[in-house]
Amino acid sequence: MSAPRKLLTTFDKILLVGIVIGVLGICVLTGVFYYIWINPPSQSPDPTPLAGLPFETSTALPLDFPTPTLPPTLIPSPVPTFGGNGSLSGKIAFTCYIKQIDQICLMNADGSDRKQVTDAEATAFYASISPDGQTIYFSSRRTGNFEVYSININGKEFKRLTRGIGSLYAPELSPNGDWIVFTNEGNGLWVMKPDGSNPHAITTSDDIDPTWSPDGSMIAFASSRAGARQLFVMNADGTNVRQVTELKDMGGRSSWSPDGTRLAIYAGPAGDHNIYIIHVDGTNLVQLTNSGDNLGPSWSPDGNWIAFASFRDGNNEIYIIHPDGTDVTNLTNNPISDWQPRWGR
């Protein structure tokens, strides 16, 4: 009777092991099905990684993701976007130092189509553009004395307008085309007809760098008549002179805003001039630049930009800036010096 009991015990053990294995199998299968149920496989797997995105991990992009627009590029210098505050229209005349001589150069307001206008054997500088955009007036000492000359924007019709009345600088034609105002060094400000006739003084003090208001009724100029050099304005006939600035180290050349309410000026110690704007009544002085030695501002005809020369890269170049001090943009980038910009139509 003892043998059958031993066989039964062994069978029971085998049966028990089988039941355990079966239960474990069911558990494993149940776990697998549950995992698949909560983690279904992708219906369209794409093993190719995203390329060209500006981030390391993939990020879903909206269907209307905008196509980036590249900013315009000026010649010869790459520049940032100009923004929506008016196009760069007109031309800029300026002084360019070529073969050790200052000459008059001209370019489009975006810096393109740069060309040399004069080929003088002596200094030619202090250019301005006539209101119709066709003629450049400037000073040159090609005869040994600084006289006023004119030339058209294509480098033709070169004319000498003055003879022996002094050392003359910074000529500028009035908005109505009737008079040219200029500096007669040590003898005040003078005017003459566009053909050079009837030259005569309208001031007698140490006055320099005259510029017409947009309506031709006033002239702004720099002067040391009250002590240190400051900016003044007066009626076009030389009457009603009034001081605008009270600044240390005031510069010379200024420029009117097209609406005639403000002036762009420069001031500061040697090697550290900055561009400012100020209301004609002397209020609301605003500094636009900070370091770089910035000189000779000139307002664009549409009022959205101010051109100026700067030494910020170690060599005088032409820059532009918005009247609120934003978007400083380099227009020229040459081993030679470019300076004294004057904006015209």
Buried (B, 14 or more C-beta within 10 A) or exposed (E): EEEEEEEEEEEEEEEEEEEEEEEEEEEEEEEEEEEEEEEEEEEEEEEEEEEEEEEEEEEEEEEEEEEEEEEEEBBEBEBEEBEEBBEBBBBBBBBBBBEEBBBBBBBBBBBEEBEEBBEBEEBBBBBBBBBEEEBBBBBBBBEEBBBBBBBBBEBEEBBEBBEEBBBBBBBBBBBEBEBBBBBBEEBBBBBBEBEBEEBEBBBEBBBBBBBBBBEBEBBBBBBEBEEEBBBBBBBBEBEEBEEBBEBEEBBBBBBBBBEEEBBBBBBBEEEBBBBBBBBBEBEEBEEBBEEBBBBBBBBBBBBBBBBBBBBBEEBBBBBBBBBEBEBBBBBBBBEBBBBBBBBBB
